[in-house]
Amino acid sequence: MSEPTAYQRSGVDTAAGDLAIELMRADVQKTHSGLVLGGVGGFAGLFDAKALKDFDHPVLATSTDGVGTKVAIAQALDRHDTIGQDLVAMVIDDIVVVGATPLFLTDYIACGKVFPDTIASIVSGIARACAASGVALIGGETAEHPGLLGEREYDVAAAATGVVEKDALLGPERVQPGDEVVAIASSGLHSNGYSLARKIVSDAGLSLQESLSGQQQSLGDMLLEPTLVYTPGILDVLRRMPGVVHSASHITGGGIAQNIQRVLPLGTALTLERGSWALPSVFSVLTAHGGLGLDDVEDSWNLGMGAALMVKAGSAGDVVSVLAEKGFHAQVVGTVRDATEVPGAMSAEAAKGVKGGAVRLEGHWPN
């Protein structure tokens, strides 16, 4: 056996990194079409720009994100096969809600020590979600940071690029009073608000391995439920019903109201009735053990609504049907109105730098 190199003695094992690449190679290659050049292992991912030649006025859309402290749950349970889907969803669903088709994605994993099986499991999850969404995984980086992260600690991030015809861009300027709002159900917490969720679990002394009263899943399984990737369903609606969707929102950090108001124009208002859509049990479980009401977490969690589409009046039923064909549960939850017709309606405070229409949740959540 050869002596460890100076770099290995410092805590960085390049051989382990090479093994991780070999373990993930087949899954990554499954995401590649003829538009991906150079294969796996190049200095830069290469994507053939001829994909844009059929556009009259192509606009590139880009997004970058991570999955936050949800990785701590995966690390605590030593289960890493779902985090990749979370990462893909958080990035490409931000692209599709402007009307763009995601083309390719690159990932980044920082870890205390490369455990090849763990890294390969994460990247294989990324690749599977990319393949299911028609997105090429064309590059990535795994960086060992000994002394900065614990041996079993890691964090993940990704960036993606998509394209949309300029005339087909979705946005608040397209929305009109009378537009119907279609909500697409979430699978649970998705990848936001895990600092609050983890605090509740810690403060209440809950075990991730155990099932709480009345629940079939363990608490850990509930918290690791993968984020739904809405891209295939929304793209199908856009392709089959051109011009029907006026704007769309990915419900992430900030909750329902703040994210929808970003895609409504000033002078409009939307009222949503609490409890009029399904609420995954993870939300009531966590709030009950945290001594909170569901209204206390409206600015932290998606509360069962993972995405929302503002669609042309009279078209919502057809949109719901198309989404159902793709396996998504959706329903009509409201109608955009002129703010002057809604007593007490005011434009919301700016959310993430955007000042848009007013969104108000009314009524009471179910007990």
BAMAR-991606 format. One record per residue (C-alpha): residue number from 1; residue in three letters; chain; x, y, z. Coordinates in pm, whole numbers, plus 50000, padded with zeros to 5 digits. Layout:
BEGIN
marse:tido:nulo:px:py:pz
NUM:ALA:A:X:Y:Z
...
//
This chain:
BEGIN
marse:tido:nulo:px:py:pz
1:MET:A:50000:50000:50000
2:SER:A:50144:50337:49900
3:GLU:A:50210:50609:50155
4:PRO:A:49944:50885:50176
5:THR:A:50031:51204:49994
6:ALA:A:50075:51537:50173
7:TYR:A:49730:51640:50047
8:GLN:A:49574:51322:50186
9:ARG:A:49746:51383:50520
10:SER:A:49581:51726:50528
11:GLY:A:49241:51556:50504
12:VAL:A:49168:51570:50129
13:ASP:A:49144:51239:49945
14:THR:A:49137:51292:49567
15:ALA:A:49118:50916:49509
16:ALA:A:48788:50904:49700
17:GLY:A:48661:51186:49482
18:ASP:A:48755:50995:49168
19:LEU:A:48572:50687:49296
20:ALA:A:48261:50895:49365
21:ILE:A:48266:51016:49004
22:GLU:A:48284:50658:48874
23:LEU:A:47992:50554:49097
24:MET:A:47769:50835:48968
25:ARG:A:47882:50837:48604
26:ALA:A:47610:50609:48464
27:ASP:A:47326:50805:48626
28:VAL:A:47466:51137:48507
29:GLN:A:47505:51012:48151
30:LYS:A:47137:50914:48144
31:THR:A:47050:51285:48154
32:HIS:A:47255:51363:47842
33:SER:A:47110:51415:47497
34:GLY:A:47291:51493:47173
35:LEU:A:47306:51856:47288
36:VAL:A:47554:51774:47567
37:LEU:A:47915:51779:47450
38:GLY:A:48224:51644:47620
39:GLY:A:48071:51391:47858
40:VAL:A:48162:51365:48227
41:GLY:A:48478:51507:48380
42:GLY:A:48559:51814:48173
43:PHE:A:48659:52149:48315
44:ALA:A:48331:52298:48196
45:GLY:A:47995:52152:48102
46:LEU:A:47920:52203:47733
47:PHE:A:47570:52244:47590
48:ASP:A:47509:52297:47218
49:ALA:A:47345:52637:47165
50:LYS:A:47173:52513:46850
51:ALA:A:46887:52442:47089
52:LEU:A:46810:52815:47061
53:LYS:A:46807:52843:46682
54:ASP:A:46433:52788:46647
55:PHE:A:46348:53078:46880
56:ASP:A:46257:53416:46736
57:HIS:A:46376:53602:47046
58:PRO:A:46520:53362:47305
59:VAL:A:46549:53479:47665
60:LEU:A:46771:53282:47902
61:ALA:A:46646:53218:48254
62:THR:A:46875:53111:48537
63:SER:A:46831:53011:48900
64:THR:A:47051:52891:49184
65:ASP:A:46953:52743:49520
66:GLY:A:47018:52478:49782
67:VAL:A:46796:52279:50016
68:GLY:A:46883:52454:50341
69:THR:A:46909:52266:50667
70:LYS:A:46706:51972:50537
71:VAL:A:47049:51817:50478
72:ALA:A:47083:51786:50857
73:ILE:A:46787:51546:50862
74:ALA:A:46941:51337:50584
75:GLN:A:47272:51328:50769
76:ALA:A:47109:51234:51100
77:LEU:A:46934:50939:50934
78:ASP:A:47227:50857:50699
79:ARG:A:46985:50865:50404
80:HIS:A:47099:51067:50108
81:ASP:A:46895:50942:49811
82:THR:A:46620:51208:49827
83:ILE:A:46818:51529:49877
84:GLY:A:46908:51534:49507
85:GLN:A:46543:51558:49403
86:ASP:A:46493:51838:49654
87:LEU:A:46783:52028:49500
88:VAL:A:46660:51990:49142
89:ALA:A:46308:52096:49236
90:MET:A:46420:52408:49419
91:VAL:A:46620:52524:49117
92:ILE:A:46429:52427:48805
93:ASP:A:46082:52502:48939
94:ASP:A:46196:52862:48985
95:ILE:A:46277:52862:48613
96:VAL:A:45957:52706:48483
97:VAL:A:45733:52955:48666
98:VAL:A:45857:53234:48436
99:GLY:A:45753:53017:48141
100:ALA:A:46101:52888:48058
101:THR:A:46207:52533:47976
102:PRO:A:46505:52430:48192
103:LEU:A:46790:52304:47974
104:PHE:A:47082:52209:48195
105:LEU:A:47196:52206:48557
106:THR:A:47526:52197:48744
107:ASP:A:47566:52095:49109
108:TYR:A:47808:52166:49392
109:ILE:A:47865:51957:49705
110:ALA:A:48087:52073:49990
111:CYS:A:48171:51808:50249
112:GLY:A:48403:51746:50539
113:LYS:A:48520:51418:50389
114:VAL:A:48434:51241:50064
115:PHE:A:48251:50917:50132
116:PRO:A:48208:50793:49774
117:ASP:A:47881:50606:49834
118:THR:A:47723:50911:49999
119:ILE:A:47829:51151:49725
120:ALA:A:47718:50909:49456
121:SER:A:47379:50868:49626
122:ILE:A:47325:51245:49634
123:VAL:A:47428:51294:49270
124:SER:A:47229:50993:49152
125:GLY:A:46921:51153:49308
126:ILE:A:47000:51475:49125
127:ALA:A:47042:51285:48799
128:ARG:A:46716:51092:48835
129:ALA:A:46519:51412:48894
130:CYS:A:46693:51580:48600
131:ALA:A:46621:51287:48369
132:ALA:A:46254:51282:48471
133:SER:A:46232:51654:48387
134:GLY:A:46425:51648:48060
135:VAL:A:46714:51849:48207
136:ALA:A:47078:51767:48136
137:LEU:A:47317:51739:48432
138:ILE:A:47626:51869:48256
139:GLY:A:47871:51940:48536
140:GLY:A:47940:51958:48904
141:GLU:A:48196:51980:49179
142:THR:A:48257:51794:49501
143:ALA:A:48486:51982:49740
144:GLU:A:48638:51842:50057
145:HIS:A:48665:52100:50337
146:PRO:A:48830:51924:50632
147:GLY:A:48837:52136:50943
148:LEU:A:48550:52351:50815
149:LEU:A:48284:52078:50803
150:GLY:A:48259:51763:51011
151:GLU:A:48347:51436:50838
152:ARG:A:47982:51342:50778
153:GLU:A:47860:51695:50710
154:TYR:A:47785:51832:50365
155:ASP:A:47589:52104:50191
156:VAL:A:47453:52109:49838
157:ALA:A:47375:52377:49579
158:ALA:A:47293:52387:49211
159:ALA:A:47239:52630:48926
160:ALA:A:47037:52582:48610
161:THR:A:46966:52763:48285
162:GLY:A:46651:52759:48075
163:VAL:A:46509:52938:47775
164:VAL:A:46178:53100:47684
165:GLU:A:46048:53293:47385
166:LYS:A:46033:53657:47493
167:ASP:A:45667:53685:47393
168:ALA:A:45585:53383:47610
169:LEU:A:45738:53512:47934
170:LEU:A:45500:53478:48227
171:GLY:A:45464:53766:48470
172:PRO:A:45231:53993:48665
173:GLU:A:45183:54224:48366
174:ARG:A:44975:53948:48204
175:VAL:A:44743:53899:48502
176:GLN:A:44395:54052:48490
177:PRO:A:44104:54070:48734
178:GLY:A:43895:53760:48676
179:ASP:A:44193:53529:48636
180:GLU:A:44147:53204:48824
181:VAL:A:44409:53072:49066
182:VAL:A:44504:52704:49040
183:ALA:A:44693:52565:49339
184:ILE:A:44912:52257:49298
185:ALA:A:44945:52044:49611
186:SER:A:45276:52004:49791
187:SER:A:45411:51676:49926
188:GLY:A:45501:51828:50262
189:LEU:A:45757:52080:50384
190:HIS:A:45949:52055:50057
191:SER:A:46282:52230:50132
192:ASN:A:46193:52539:50332
193:GLY:A:46155:52620:50697
194:TYR:A:46367:52334:50825
195:SER:A:46542:52546:51085
196:LEU:A:46202:52592:51250
197:ALA:A:46110:52226:51201
198:ARG:A:46438:52107:51351
199:LYS:A:46398:52341:51649
200:ILE:A:46054:52197:51717
201:VAL:A:46191:51842:51698
202:SER:A:46482:51927:51928
203:ASP:A:46281:52128:52183
204:ALA:A:46012:51858:52205
205:GLY:A:46269:51578:52234
206:LEU:A:46120:51391:51937
207:SER:A:46290:51094:51775
208:LEU:A:46331:51091:51398
209:GLN:A:46317:50712:51399
210:GLU:A:45976:50682:51569
211:SER:A:45624:50724:51435
212:LEU:A:45417:50976:51625
213:SER:A:45065:50900:51738
214:GLY:A:44830:50841:51446
215:GLN:A:45107:50854:51182
216:GLN:A:45214:50562:50964
217:GLN:A:45547:50717:50865
218:SER:A:45832:50782:51103
219:LEU:A:45897:51147:51177
220:GLY:A:46223:51123:50982
221:ASP:A:46042:50988:50676
222:MET:A:45788:51271:50698
223:LEU:A:46064:51530:50711
224:LEU:A:46261:51372:50426
225:GLU:A:45959:51351:50193
226:PRO:A:46105:51477:49863
227:THR:A:46007:51810:49714
228:LEU:A:45774:51767:49418
229:VAL:A:45925:51869:49084
230:TYR:A:45649:52066:48910
231:THR:A:45840:52137:48589
232:PRO:A:45701:51846:48380
233:GLY:A:45341:51929:48470
234:ILE:A:45366:52304:48422
235:LEU:A:45553:52264:48092
236:ASP:A:45277:52034:47969
237:VAL:A:45016:52299:48051
238:LEU:A:45219:52568:47874
239:ARG:A:45267:52355:47563
240:ARG:A:44910:52231:47535
241:MET:A:44737:52553:47641
242:PRO:A:44949:52840:47506
243:GLY:A:44858:53182:47643
244:VAL:A:44631:53043:47917
245:VAL:A:44877:53074:48208
246:HIS:A:44947:53439:48285
247:SER:A:45183:53408:48581
248:ALA:A:45300:53138:48818
249:SER:A:45454:53115:49163
250:HIS:A:45676:52854:49326
251:ILE:A:45577:52854:49695
252:THR:A:45908:52843:49881
253:GLY:A:46050:53048:50169
254:GLY:A:45807:53317:50279
255:GLY:A:45497:53105:50244
256:ILE:A:45189:53129:50026
257:ALA:A:45093:53496:50046
258:GLN:A:45438:53645:49994
259:ASN:A:45522:53424:49699
260:ILE:A:45194:53472:49514
261:GLN:A:45193:53849:49563
262:ARG:A:45522:53863:49368
263:VAL:A:45339:53753:49052
264:LEU:A:45028:53972:49087
265:PRO:A:45019:54330:48956
266:LEU:A:44969:54632:49179
267:GLY:A:44604:54714:49216
268:THR:A:44484:54353:49232
269:ALA:A:44385:54140:49529
270:LEU:A:44344:53772:49602
271:THR:A:44164:53618:49898
272:LEU:A:44235:53255:49992
273:GLU:A:44025:53057:50237
274:ARG:A:44237:52872:50491
275:GLY:A:44171:52500:50492
276:SER:A:44014:52492:50146
277:TRP:A:44298:52273:50016
278:ALA:A:44457:51959:50161
279:LEU:A:44708:51999:50441
280:PRO:A:44978:51729:50466
281:SER:A:44991:51590:50819
282:VAL:A:45353:51697:50878
283:PHE:A:45235:52055:50931
284:SER:A:44980:51978:51201
285:VAL:A:45220:51730:51367
286:LEU:A:45498:51988:51395
287:THR:A:45279:52279:51506
288:ALA:A:45109:52063:51771
289:HIS:A:45444:51958:51921
290:GLY:A:45578:52311:51890
291:GLY:A:45286:52473:52067
292:LEU:A:45208:52678:51757
293:GLY:A:44906:52747:51545
294:LEU:A:44917:52700:51169
295:ASP:A:44870:53075:51130
296:ASP:A:45200:53119:51317
297:VAL:A:45391:52943:51037
298:GLU:A:45222:53095:50732
299:ASP:A:45536:53295:50655
300:SER:A:45763:52990:50688
301:TRP:A:45599:52686:50527
302:ASN:A:45400:52616:50211
303:LEU:A:45113:52460:50413
304:GLY:A:45012:52224:50136
305:MET:A:45038:52456:49835
306:GLY:A:45360:52401:49640
307:ALA:A:45287:52615:49335
308:ALA:A:45013:52840:49202
309:LEU:A:44912:52934:48848
310:MET:A:44717:53246:48754
311:VAL:A:44517:53139:48449
312:LYS:A:44273:53288:48202
313:ALA:A:43914:53300:48329
314:GLY:A:43721:52988:48236
315:SER:A:44035:52779:48177
316:ALA:A:44111:52654:48526
317:GLY:A:43924:52326:48493
318:ASP:A:44122:52228:48184
319:VAL:A:44449:52324:48356
320:VAL:A:44361:52104:48654
321:SER:A:44289:51813:48418
322:VAL:A:44621:51847:48235
323:LEU:A:44810:51855:48564
324:ALA:A:44620:51547:48685
325:GLU:A:44738:51358:48376
326:LYS:A:45093:51429:48491
327:GLY:A:45019:51303:48842
328:PHE:A:44970:51637:49020
329:HIS:A:44670:51718:49238
330:ALA:A:44548:52071:49169
331:GLN:A:44235:52273:49239
332:VAL:A:44091:52619:49192
333:VAL:A:44137:52821:49511
334:GLY:A:44042:53176:49419
335:THR:A:43995:53454:49167
336:VAL:A:44211:53761:49115
337:ARG:A:44005:54077:49170
338:ASP:A:44048:54450:49133
339:ALA:A:44168:54572:49471
340:THR:A:43901:54844:49475
341:GLU:A:43637:54570:49487
342:VAL:A:43785:54406:49796
343:PRO:A:43708:54592:50120
344:GLY:A:44027:54672:50310
345:ALA:A:44255:54532:50040
346:MET:A:44593:54695:50019
347:SER:A:44905:54614:49825
348:ALA:A:45130:54388:50026
349:GLU:A:45464:54492:50162
350:ALA:A:45748:54419:49923
351:ALA:A:45849:54052:49925
352:LYS:A:46205:53978:49811
353:GLY:A:46220:54322:49654
354:VAL:A:45890:54290:49465
355:LYS:A:45583:54495:49547
356:GLY:A:45277:54336:49393
357:GLY:A:44912:54267:49452
358:ALA:A:44752:54199:49789
359:VAL:A:44713:53837:49902
360:ARG:A:44514:53765:50214
361:LEU:A:44439:53437:50392
362:GLU:A:44102:53436:50565
363:GLY:A:43909:53197:50787
364:HIS:A:44053:52930:51009
365:TRP:A:44275:52628:50958
366:PRO:A:44115:52293:51050
367:ASN:A:44195:52164:51398
//
